[in-house]
Structure formats: C-alpha cells, structure tokens
Amino acid sequence: FFEVSGKTENKSWLASLPFYHIGGLNIITRSLIGRSKLIIPKSLSQTDIEFSINNFRPSYISLVTTTLKRMLDKEYKFPLETEMVFLGGGPLDPQLSKKAVETGIHLYHVYGSTETCSMVIIAKEEDIKEYPAAAGRPMKNCDITILNSDGTKAKPGIYGEICIKTDSIFNGYLFDERSYQLYFHGDFFKSGDLGTINENGLLFVDTRKDSIIISGGENINTVEIETAILKTGGIEDAVVIGIQDEKWGQIAAALIQPGKNVSISSELLISMLKKELPSFKIPKKIIFTNKIPRTELGKINRDAAIKLIIS
C-alpha cells in the first residue's frame, strides 16, 4: 500500500470494512504504521458510510463492488480529499470500474486473501483505463505464477490456478497442518482462484475453482451464468450454486432477486438466457427471493442461499 500511496501522515482512512475481516483489520494496521487518522462509521450500512465520507472526507477508502455500484447508480460524488478508492473483496465488474474512472474516481483494484495478509496485487488508474478487468500487478516483495492442472507453469495468456509468493504469507492453519501443506506448491501459496497473466504482466482473475461445477460431464462456470442472468435486465441480484443431483451429478441452481416492481417468471428468464448460454448451462432450478443473503463484504452467504434453494 505505502509504495503507491507515499507518505500517509496527516491523511485519513475510513474503516469501511468489518474488523473481523483481514481487509478491515489491515485498515487499522495501515493507520497505525502510517500515522494516519482512523475514521470509524456508526455502522457499515450504505447510509452511515456515505455520512462518514461526507463529514470526515477520508483520504483512503476500501469498498466492495456492491457498495460502489450503489453509489455510482445514484451518482454519488466523492470529496476532493479522497485520493484513493480501493476496490476488492470479490469479483470485479469491468463496466463498473470503467464508469468509476470515467467519473473521476481515483480507483485502484486490489487482490489478496486472509492467507496473504490482504492486498498483494494492485491495479492503478492507468491500468484500469486500458484493462478494466485486470486485478493488477504484484506489489513489492510479491511474485505470482499460474499453474496448469498438472503443476507445471502456464504460459502467458493461459488460464490456471493463481499462486502467490510474498513476505506476508501466513504461517499455517491452527490445528490443521495437513491443509497448510496441501495449499502450497513449493514456496507458492495456491489461492484456489483461476486466472491468467497477460504479456504486460497484469493478472486477470476469472473465478474460484469451486465455482466450477460438473453437470452431466460438462464443466460449468457459475459466475458465467450469474453474469448472463444480470444482463437480461430487471434483475437486482443473482447467485448460482451447484447442488447435488442424482441424474446429473450436480445441477446449476439460481437464486434470483428481481428489481423493484419487476415481474418475471422462470419461463421468461430461461427464454432470455437461451440467447446467451448453451442449453446445458441453463439453470435447472430457479428460485426467486426478496433479498439474496450476503455478508457485509457483499459475498454470498452460501449456507443461507442453499437453504433458500432447497427449501
């Protein structure tokens, strides 16, 4: 962080992520190390985050995609004092990032995990302008590589598992040494994410390995289906999860949150999806809900979502 921000004395951080998450915890850490102010909102609700931004005008803000989208949808204007807005914690929306940069937001993509002690990859504004889908480049003392399924290093442009070597890598899982060993390939931590590195050294994250389900012998990317659903229009939110099925092994089940005052049926949604997806990728189960369960970081609450799907 400090290699891109410079000196942070007399600057301020907005504590816009939960402290139980590594991203939120490291806001405290960076504030202490950089001797910058820490602004703690009343809650992490959209209203309280915007209130804190408007009244305390932080220099640095970390946001998840859901929060930034809501702000842009209502044409929210960040104060001039906000030098950097970090976007991470989940899948990127290239169109959202492009719109944010075009509206003057000083946006930076960040990528990392609890195991890497938060952000280790960053995309600066100039990278986002040219490659809005890019997660970024390795930060100082960090190296990334892409591994094929057989453990060999992938060539540029070839998708595989993203593996990370950094000084901030974790030392182990408590009481679970076996899992710790399984997650390493030499000195590289196997992230569980699939992606590629282009010829310019930029990392592109495609999806989680566990987002790939096998239905009737076909590999299906659930993120691809979610994207297609949201493109149909009138859908506020959507999540696709693989559930067990006696006939197919797994099936894609979609949990759909329609927009306000939008009336849509499973039959209509399927007919629209057939224009975007081959038949084997069409969800075999569709459930409508008033609100999809997500965490404060905008990530899906998987257990709650599955209960809604199978209930």
C-alpha positions in Angstrom: 0.0 0.0 0.0 2.7 2.5 1.0 4.6 2.0 -2.2 1.6 3.5 -4.1 0.3 6.0 -1.6 3.5 7.6 -0.4 3.6 9.3 3.0 0.3 9.0 4.9 0.9 11.3 7.8 -2.0 13.8 8.3 -4.1 11.6 6.0 -7.1 9.5 7.0 -8.6 6.0 6.5 -12.3 5.2 6.5 -12.9 1.9 8.4 -15.4 0.8 5.7 -14.9 -3.0 6.1 -15.6 -5.2 9.1 -12.7 -5.6 11.5 -13.1 -9.4 11.7 -12.1 -9.5 8.0 -8.4 -9.1 7.0 -9.2 -6.1 4.8 -10.8 -4.3 7.7 -8.2 -5.3 10.2 -5.4 -4.0 7.9 -7.1 -0.6 7.7 -6.3 -0.3 11.4 -2.8 -1.6 10.8 -2.0 0.8 8.0 -3.4 3.7 10.0 -1.0 2.9 12.9 2.0 2.3 10.7 1.4 5.3 8.5 0.4 7.5 11.5 -2.9 8.5 9.7 -6.3 9.1 11.3 -8.9 6.3 11.5 -12.5 7.2 10.8 -14.9 4.6 12.2 -18.5 5.0 10.9 -21.5 4.3 13.1 -22.2 1.1 11.1 -21.2 -0.4 7.8 -24.6 0.5 6.2 -24.6 2.4 3.0 -26.1 5.4 4.8 -23.5 5.6 7.5 -20.6 5.0 5.2 -21.7 7.9 3.0 -22.4 10.1 6.1 -18.8 9.5 7.3 -17.3 10.2 3.8 -19.3 13.5 3.5 -18.5 14.7 7.0 -14.9 13.5 7.6 -13.7 13.4 3.9 -11.2 10.5 4.2 -8.1 10.2 2.1 -8.4 6.4 1.6 -11.5 4.2 1.3 -11.8 0.5 0.7 -15.1 -0.7 -0.9 -16.6 -3.8 -2.3 -18.3 -4.0 -5.7 -21.9 -3.9 -4.3 -21.3 -0.7 -2.3 -19.5 1.1 -5.2 -22.3 0.1 -7.6 -25.0 1.6 -5.4 -23.0 4.8 -5.0 -22.5 5.2 -8.8 -26.1 4.3 -9.5 -27.2 7.4 -7.6 -24.3 9.5 -9.0 -22.6 9.9 -5.6 -19.7 12.3 -5.7 -16.6 11.6 -3.6 -14.9 14.5 -1.9 -11.8 16.0 -3.5 -9.8 14.9 -0.4 -10.4 11.2 -1.3 -7.1 10.3 -3.0 -7.6 6.5 -3.4 -10.6 4.2 -3.5 -9.6 0.6 -3.3 -12.0 -2.0 -4.8 -11.7 -5.7 -3.9 -13.1 -8.5 -1.9 -14.9 -10.2 -4.7 -15.4 -10.5 -8.5 -14.7 -7.4 -10.5 -17.2 -5.7 -12.7 -15.2 -4.2 -15.6 -18.0 -1.9 -16.7 -18.4 -0.6 -13.2 -14.7 0.1 -12.9 -14.6 1.8 -16.2 -17.5 4.0 -15.2 -15.9 4.9 -11.9 -12.7 6.0 -13.5 -14.5 8.0 -16.2 -16.4 9.9 -13.5 -13.2 11.0 -11.8 -12.9 8.4 -9.0 -9.3 7.6 -8.2 -9.9 3.9 -8.4 -7.4 1.1 -7.6 -8.2 -2.6 -7.9 -6.7 -4.8 -5.1 -6.4 -8.6 -4.8 -5.4 -10.7 -1.9 -6.7 -13.0 0.8 -6.5 -13.7 4.5 -3.6 -16.0 3.8 -1.6 -13.2 2.1 -2.5 -10.7 4.8 -4.8 -8.7 2.5 -3.7 -6.9 -0.7 -0.7 -8.1 -2.6 -1.8 -7.3 -6.2 -2.9 -3.7 -7.3 -4.1 -2.1 -10.5 -3.5 1.6 -10.7 -5.8 4.1 -12.6 -3.8 3.9 -15.8 -4.0 0.1 -15.9 -7.8 0.2 -15.2 -8.3 2.7 -18.0 -6.7 0.3 -20.5 -7.6 -3.0 -18.9 -10.8 -2.5 -16.7 -10.9 -6.3 -15.9 -7.4 -6.5 -14.6 -6.8 -7.4 -11.0 -3.4 -5.7 -11.2 0.4 -6.3 -10.8 2.3 -7.7 -7.9 3.3 -5.3 -5.1 6.8 -5.1 -3.6 8.3 -8.4 -2.4 5.5 -10.4 -4.1 5.6 -12.8 -7.0 2.7 -14.6 -8.8 2.6 -17.5 -11.2 -0.1 -19.5 -12.9 0.0 -23.3 -12.7 -1.6 -25.8 -15.0 -3.6 -28.7 -13.6 -0.5 -30.9 -13.8 1.5 -28.5 -11.6 3.6 -27.0 -14.5 3.9 -23.3 -15.0 1.4 -21.9 -17.6 2.4 -19.7 -20.5 1.2 -16.1 -20.7 -2.4 -15.9 -21.6 -3.2 -19.5 -20.4 -5.6 -19.9 -17.6 -4.7 -21.9 -14.5 -4.5 -21.6 -10.7 -3.1 -18.3 -9.3 -0.2 -19.0 -7.0 1.4 -16.3 -4.8 4.8 -15.9 -3.1 5.1 -13.0 -0.7 6.7 -11.9 2.6 3.3 -11.5 4.2 2.2 -15.1 3.6 0.6 -16.9 6.6 2.5 -19.4 8.7 -0.2 -22.0 8.9 -3.8 -23.1 9.8 -4.4 -23.5 13.5 -4.5 -27.3 14.4 -4.6 -28.1 10.6 -1.0 -28.7 9.4 -2.2 -31.1 6.6 -4.4 -28.4 4.9 -1.5 -26.0 5.1 0.8 -28.4 3.2 -1.9 -29.0 0.6 -2.2 -25.3 -0.2 1.4 -24.9 -1.3 3.4 -25.6 -4.4 7.0 -25.1 -3.3 7.1 -21.6 -1.9 3.9 -20.5 -3.7 0.5 -20.4 -2.0 -2.2 -21.9 -4.1 -5.0 -19.4 -3.9 -7.9 -21.5 -5.3 -8.6 -18.8 -7.8 -8.3 -19.3 -11.6 -6.8 -16.7 -13.8 -4.1 -15.7 -16.3 -1.3 -13.2 -16.7 -1.1 -11.3 -19.9 2.0 -10.3 -21.9 2.2 -7.0 -19.9 2.4 -8.8 -16.5 -1.2 -8.0 -15.5 -3.2 -10.5 -13.5 -6.8 -11.3 -14.6 -8.9 -13.3 -12.1 -11.5 -15.5 -13.7 -13.3 -17.4 -11.0 -12.8 -19.6 -7.9 -12.1 -23.3 -8.6 -15.1 -24.1 -6.5 -17.3 -22.0 -8.9 -16.8 -24.7 -11.5 -19.4 -27.5 -11.3 -19.7 -30.7 -13.3 -23.2 -31.4 -14.6 -23.7 -34.4 -16.9 -20.0 -34.5 -17.6 -19.9 -30.8 -18.7 -17.8 -28.1 -16.8 -20.0 -25.1 -16.0 -18.8 -21.8 -14.6 -21.4 -20.5 -12.2 -20.1 -16.9 -12.5 -20.7 -17.0 -16.2 -24.3 -17.9 -15.6 -24.7 -15.1 -13.0 -23.3 -12.6 -15.5 -25.8 -13.8 -18.1 -28.7 -13.5 -15.7 -27.8 -9.9 -14.7 -27.6 -9.0 -18.4 -31.2 -9.9 -19.1 -32.3 -6.8 -17.3 -34.7 -6.3 -14.4 -32.6 -8.5 -12.0 -31.2 -6.7 -9.0 -29.0 -9.6 -7.8 -28.3 -13.2 -8.7 -26.3 -16.1 -7.4 -25.8 -19.6 -9.0 -24.8 -22.5 -6.9 -24.1 -26.2 -7.8 -26.2 -28.6 -5.8 -26.1 -32.4 -5.8 -28.4 -34.3 -8.2 -28.9 -38.0 -8.7 -29.3 -37.8 -12.5 -26.7 -35.1 -13.4 -24.3 -35.3 -10.5 -24.6 -31.6 -10.0 -27.0 -29.0 -11.3 -26.8 -25.3 -11.5 -29.4 -23.7 -9.2 -30.1 -20.0 -9.5 -31.3 -17.7 -6.7 -32.8 -14.6 -8.2 -33.6 -11.2 -6.7 -35.8 -9.2 -9.1 -35.7 -5.4 -9.2 -38.4 -3.4 -7.5 -41.7 -3.6 -9.3 -40.3 -6.1 -11.7 -42.5 -9.2 -12.5 -40.6 -12.1 -14.1 -41.2 -15.8 -14.3 -38.8 -18.8 -14.6 -40.1 -19.5 -18.1 -39.3 -15.9 -19.3 -35.9 -15.9 -17.7 -35.0 -19.2 -19.3 -36.1 -18.0 -22.7 -33.8 -14.9 -22.4 -30.9 -17.0 -21.1 -31.1 -19.2 -24.2 -29.9 -16.3 -26.2 -26.8 -16.0 -24.1 -25.9 -19.6 -23.0 -25.9 -23.1 -24.4 -28.7 -25.3 -23.1 -26.5 -27.3 -20.7 -25.6 -24.1 -18.8 -29.2 -23.0 -18.2 -30.1 -23.4 -14.5 -32.2 -26.4 -13.9 -33.7 -24.9 -10.8 -34.7 -21.2 -10.3 -35.8 -19.7 -7.1 -37.0 -16.1 -6.6 -36.4 -14.2 -3.4 -36.9 -10.7 -2.0 -33.2 -10.5 -0.9 -30.2 -12.7 -1.6 -28.2 -13.3 1.6 -24.8 -11.6 1.5 -22.2 -10.8 4.1 -21.0 -7.2 4.9 -18.4 -7.6 2.3 -21.0 -8.4 -0.4 -20.0 -12.1 -0.6 -22.7 -14.7 -0.8 -23.8 -16.4 2.5 -23.6 -19.8 0.9 -25.3 -21.8 3.7 -28.3 -19.3 3.8 -28.5 -19.3 0.0 -28.6 -23.1 -0.2 -31.4 -23.2 2.4 -33.5 -20.9 0.2 -32.8 -23.0 -2.9 -33.6 -26.4 -1.4 -36.4 -25.3 1.0 
